Amino acid sequence: MKGHVTLVALLVLASAAASAQPAPIRLTVADAITRGLEHSHRLAEVRAREEGARAAVDSAAAATKPIVGATASYSRTNHVTEFSFPQPNGTRLVVYPDVPDNFISRIAFQWPIYTAGRTDALERAAAAEATAIASDIDIARADLRFEITRAYWAAVTARETLRVLEESTARVESQLRDARQRFDVGLIPPNEVTTLAAQRARERAQLIEAGNLRDAALIDLRRLIGADADAVI
């Protein structure tokens, strides 16, 4: 019973570990380019610059438009004693009245009539900058497509190279085992075993180098398409 429980626990742990592993990502070149264009921080930065340039164009254009402003205010002061003079007709001329409630309103209109071409020059400069940044977006998008395509095929080539070297190393390992067995029974001289051992060492060195190149190519591809560092491609 204890062994059965242990086996069930191991199966549950293995299933949990398998489910925790990220699902592999299957990509074509077009898929990789699409993901890269969607997740590129470089393109996002250029787009933000373009939005800022468009806002500068609107701001420069608004400087040539009329401006109308209206303000109103109210204030209340303490009561004061009126100051007045008597007049010959028996009335009094109030010089300083008691007015505790004070209302103020103001309407202003401003329109630049002559600016010596400054506003037009600012508007043209802002429009030229926005156009240049829009061209930068096209250039950045083309560069990103090229980088993603290069990284994609570099990863494919590195993976295929690794597979070929693994098969070659396995063949050399098999040949070396056969050579050692034939050497043990005296069918071949020791130099043939040594030659195969040296060849196996070279194959292993190339295999390690190919594995490093594949990992580097996959890291570069993950970075360009915005995938997680542990994503399986």
Secondary structure, 3 states (H helix, E strand, C coil): CHHHHHHHHHHHHHHHHHHHCCCCCCCCHHHHHHHHHHHCHHHHHHHHHHHHHHHHHHHHHHCCCCEEEEEEEEEECCCCCCEEEECCCCCEEEEECCCCEEEEEEEEEECCCCCCCHHHHHHHHHHHHHHHHHHHHHHHHHHHHHHHHHHHHHHHHHHHHHHHHHHHHHHHHHHHHHHHHHHHCCCCCHHHHHHHHHHHHHHHHHHHHHHHHHHHHHHHHHHHHCCCCCCCC
